[in-house]
Amino acid sequence: MAVFYNTLGKNKQVFVPLNPGKVGMYVCGPTVYDYAHVGNIRAYVFSDILRRVLEDEGYEVRMIKNITDVGHLTNDDLVQGDSGEDKMITKALKEKKTPLEIALFYEDYFHGMEKAMNILPAHYFPRATKHIQEIIRMIETLIARGHAYEANGNVFYDVTTFSTYGNLSGNKLENLQAGARLEEHPDKRNAWDFALWLKAPEGHIMHWSSPWSEGYPGWHIECSAMSQEYLGDTLDIHTGGEDHIFPHHEAEIAQSEGTTDKLFSRFFLHVRHMLIDGEKMSKSKGNFYTLEDIVEKGYEAMDLRMLFLGAHYRSQMNFTWDALSQAKKNRETLENTRQRLSRASIQAAGFRGDAELLKIREALQDDLNTPLALTHILELCKTINTKLDAGESLDTARLILVFQIIYTVLGLRESNEEALPEEIVALVEKRKQARLDKDFALSDTLRDEIGALGYKVEDTTTGQIVNKK
């Protein structure tokens, strides 16, 4: 059974989903106003590995990853994250485009980056601007229940009405009162209250009608409304970067539980910040690296993914070009071993690698200990190469399958292995659901359809493996 460190409880806990065999997972997605940098990419790879490990255990995972295209303000380093200019509008004015053009461009870039990094697509990518009515209904409920109040067209959450505010982050009200960076707002009852709806100033580009004003939603309420819409009142897992713990995830808890009186998320998993050569990432320092920067230096997307595997998600990883070079060597060791196996003579007896695969899985089930899993993988490669050099017997078919499982659960892809077309990915996901529903006639039909498009799907104990014919 998997054990994960739950930020909510501040300890490792055995993971048991709310509904047997099914996992509802919400991932804080991008604010689509800029290119994703390597720190962002690490967070999305982490969530992808978490999903893959759960699926390797046999769970049916439903992942929702939101697209923030309104309401994320520039002063998100202040406690409430609800002051400053909208990042979408700021970028739109700078590039002389509409916010929609900005959103679509960077959302398309984001999906391309995820495909290059072999990140499984979420089941839904809901956009905040497409869920304004759901957001308004949630705010109305919070007002009716005494958790929120309107003032001059603005609506704020009164955090004094939520007794467990601060449980996730440790930022209790007494700590906030003692000197945290707070925005003074004339319409707030308490300086630490946060915005649910803001009245749009004159000339503001993005605004919608509401019972309170022509305005726009706060950043925090968007995720509460969208997670409830697609996953229900209680999530199994909520992920994000450590910067989301406060105020964003703390606010989500207050909003969602203030609406339903039910636990919002049973597990919160957060990935640590990344340093670049020991320093904080910054465009002004010239160390703001994107995937394109990695490729221009002669590396592949899978080298970057391998680099991420070498650090535990809860450790503060330090990106260096030397570390990336070592990750590239580790990836090449895996690929060379896999290729040697594929060229070896077929044998039905000998070393199988089952014990080593068990160690790898156990490491991943222990709070996604990818560094330990990678150590076991490289030891497996060493053992295989030693035995091949000595001419010892190997169960090559089984070992090839072991490598397929390893590559699948870690999301790795060989250099010459093309990313699956979106059409094939969609058919494979549909077939997976058909098999879960025990609709084997549909499963067979989809297998034939996948085959007609030039791909072969194989059913294993850990799921479907798809390769080009």
ChimeraX attribute file (.defattr): number of C-alpha atoms within 10 A of each C-alpha:
attribute: neighborCount
match mode: 1-to-1
recipient: residues
	/A:1	11
	/A:2	19
	/A:3	17
	/A:4	21
	/A:5	20
	/A:6	21
	/A:7	17
	/A:8	16
	/A:9	13
	/A:10	11
	/A:11	10
	/A:12	14
	/A:13	15
	/A:14	14
	/A:15	19
	/A:16	16
	/A:17	16
	/A:18	13
	/A:19	9
	/A:20	9
	/A:21	14
	/A:22	17
	/A:23	22
	/A:24	22
	/A:25	25
	/A:26	27
	/A:27	23
	/A:28	22
	/A:29	21
	/A:30	19
	/A:31	22
	/A:32	26
	/A:33	25
	/A:34	17
	/A:35	19
	/A:36	21
	/A:37	16
	/A:38	22
	/A:39	22
	/A:40	17
	/A:41	20
	/A:42	24
	/A:43	24
	/A:44	25
	/A:45	23
	/A:46	26
	/A:47	25
	/A:48	23
	/A:49	21
	/A:50	23
	/A:51	24
	/A:52	20
	/A:53	20
	/A:54	22
	/A:55	18
	/A:56	18
	/A:57	18
	/A:58	14
	/A:59	16
	/A:60	18
	/A:61	18
	/A:62	16
	/A:63	24
	/A:64	23
	/A:65	23
	/A:66	22
	/A:67	22
	/A:68	24
	/A:69	26
	/A:70	26
	/A:71	28
	/A:72	25
	/A:73	19
	/A:74	16
	/A:75	16
	/A:76	17
	/A:77	15
	/A:78	16
	/A:79	21
	/A:80	24
	/A:81	24
	/A:82	27
	/A:83	23
	/A:84	13
	/A:85	15
	/A:86	23
	/A:87	20
	/A:88	28
	/A:89	24
	/A:90	15
	/A:91	18
	/A:92	19
	/A:93	13
	/A:94	9
	/A:95	11
	/A:96	11
	/A:97	12
	/A:98	15
	/A:99	23
	/A:100	16
	/A:101	14
	/A:102	21
	/A:103	23
	/A:104	14
	/A:105	15
	/A:106	19
	/A:107	22
	/A:108	11
	/A:109	16
	/A:110	21
	/A:111	13
	/A:112	12
	/A:113	19
	/A:114	18
	/A:115	17
	/A:116	16
	/A:117	23
	/A:118	22
	/A:119	23
	/A:120	18
	/A:121	17
	/A:122	18
	/A:123	14
	/A:124	13
	/A:125	17
	/A:126	20
	/A:127	20
	/A:128	22
	/A:129	20
	/A:130	11
	/A:131	14
	/A:132	19
	/A:133	14
	/A:134	18
	/A:135	24
	/A:136	22
	/A:137	13
	/A:138	23
	/A:139	25
	/A:140	17
	/A:141	16
	/A:142	24
	/A:143	19
	/A:144	12
	/A:145	12
	/A:146	13
	/A:147	20
	/A:148	23
	/A:149	20
	/A:150	19
	/A:151	14
	/A:152	11
	/A:153	16
	/A:154	21
	/A:155	26
	/A:156	25
	/A:157	29
	/A:158	22
	/A:159	22
	/A:160	14
	/A:161	14
	/A:162	16
	/A:163	11
	/A:164	14
	/A:165	18
	/A:166	22
	/A:167	14
	/A:168	21
	/A:169	17
	/A:170	13
	/A:171	17
	/A:172	14
	/A:173	16
	/A:174	10
	/A:175	11
	/A:176	15
	/A:177	14
	/A:178	8
	/A:179	8
	/A:180	14
	/A:181	14
	/A:182	17
	/A:183	19
	/A:184	11
	/A:185	12
	/A:186	10
	/A:187	15
	/A:188	20
	/A:189	15
	/A:190	16
	/A:191	19
	/A:192	23
	/A:193	22
	/A:194	26
	/A:195	25
	/A:196	28
	/A:197	27
	/A:198	24
	/A:199	21
	/A:200	18
	/A:201	10
	/A:202	7
	/A:203	7
	/A:204	14
	/A:205	15
	/A:206	18
	/A:207	18
	/A:208	14
	/A:209	13
	/A:210	17
	/A:211	9
	/A:212	17
	/A:213	18
	/A:214	19
	/A:215	20
	/A:216	25
	/A:217	28
	/A:218	24
	/A:219	27
	/A:220	25
	/A:221	28
	/A:222	27
	/A:223	29
	/A:224	24
	/A:225	25
	/A:226	24
	/A:227	26
	/A:228	17
	/A:229	14
	/A:230	18
	/A:231	17
	/A:232	12
	/A:233	19
	/A:234	18
	/A:235	22
	/A:236	22
	/A:237	21
	/A:238	23
	/A:239	24
	/A:240	23
	/A:241	21
	/A:242	17
	/A:243	15
	/A:244	16
	/A:245	22
	/A:246	20
	/A:247	22
	/A:248	20
	/A:249	23
	/A:250	21
	/A:251	29
	/A:252	23
	/A:253	24
	/A:254	26
	/A:255	28
	/A:256	24
	/A:257	19
	/A:258	23
	/A:259	21
	/A:260	14
	/A:261	11
	/A:262	12
	/A:263	14
	/A:264	25
	/A:265	20
	/A:266	17
	/A:267	22
	/A:268	23
	/A:269	23
	/A:270	22
	/A:271	23
	/A:272	18
	/A:273	20
	/A:274	21
	/A:275	17
	/A:276	18
	/A:277	14
	/A:278	12
	/A:279	12
	/A:280	13
	/A:281	20
	/A:282	11
	/A:283	8
	/A:284	7
	/A:285	9
	/A:286	8
	/A:287	15
	/A:288	16
	/A:289	17
	/A:290	16
	/A:291	19
	/A:292	14
	/A:293	13
	/A:294	17
	/A:295	13
	/A:296	9
	/A:297	9
	/A:298	8
	/A:299	18
	/A:300	18
	/A:301	22
	/A:302	20
	/A:303	24
	/A:304	25
	/A:305	25
	/A:306	24
	/A:307	23
	/A:308	24
	/A:309	23
	/A:310	20
	/A:311	17
	/A:312	18
	/A:313	26
	/A:314	17
	/A:315	11
	/A:316	14
	/A:317	22
	/A:318	15
	/A:319	20
	/A:320	13
	/A:321	13
	/A:322	10
	/A:323	14
	/A:324	19
	/A:325	16
	/A:326	15
	/A:327	22
	/A:328	20
	/A:329	14
	/A:330	19
	/A:331	23
	/A:332	15
	/A:333	17
	/A:334	20
	/A:335	17
	/A:336	15
	/A:337	20
	/A:338	21
	/A:339	13
	/A:340	16
	/A:341	21
	/A:342	14
	/A:343	9
	/A:344	13
	/A:345	13
	/A:346	13
	/A:347	13
	/A:348	13
	/A:349	12
	/A:350	12
	/A:351	18
	/A:352	20
	/A:353	21
	/A:354	12
	/A:355	11
	/A:356	16
	/A:357	20
	/A:358	13
	/A:359	15
	/A:360	21
	/A:361	22
	/A:362	18
	/A:363	20
	/A:364	25
	/A:365	23
	/A:366	19
	/A:367	22
	/A:368	24
	/A:369	21
	/A:370	25
	/A:371	19
	/A:372	20
	/A:373	26
	/A:374	21
	/A:375	14
	/A:376	19
	/A:377	21
	/A:378	17
	/A:379	13
	/A:380	20
	/A:381	20
	/A:382	15
	/A:383	14
	/A:384	23
	/A:385	18
	/A:386	12
	/A:387	14
	/A:388	16
	/A:389	9
	/A:390	9
	/A:391	9
	/A:392	11
	/A:393	16
	/A:394	22
	/A:395	17
	/A:396	24
	/A:397	17
	/A:398	18
	/A:399	20
	/A:400	19
	/A:401	15
	/A:402	18
	/A:403	21
	/A:404	16
	/A:405	20
	/A:406	18
	/A:407	14
	/A:408	21
	/A:409	22
	/A:410	25
	/A:411	19
	/A:412	21
	/A:413	20
	/A:414	16
	/A:415	13
	/A:416	6
	/A:417	10
	/A:418	12
	/A:419	13
	/A:420	15
	/A:421	9
	/A:422	11
	/A:423	10
	/A:424	17
	/A:425	16
	/A:426	14
	/A:427	16
	/A:428	20
	/A:429	13
	/A:430	15
	/A:431	22
	/A:432	18
	/A:433	15
	/A:434	17
	/A:435	15
	/A:436	12
	/A:437	11
	/A:438	11
	/A:439	12
	/A:440	13
	/A:441	11
	/A:442	16
	/A:443	21
	/A:444	14
	/A:445	12
	/A:446	19
	/A:447	18
	/A:448	15
	/A:449	15
	/A:450	21
	/A:451	15
	/A:452	10
	/A:453	12
	/A:454	12
	/A:455	16
	/A:456	17
	/A:457	17
	/A:458	10
	/A:459	10
	/A:460	10
	/A:461	9
	/A:462	13
	/A:463	15
	/A:464	17
	/A:465	15
	/A:466	18
	/A:467	13
	/A:468	13
	/A:469	9
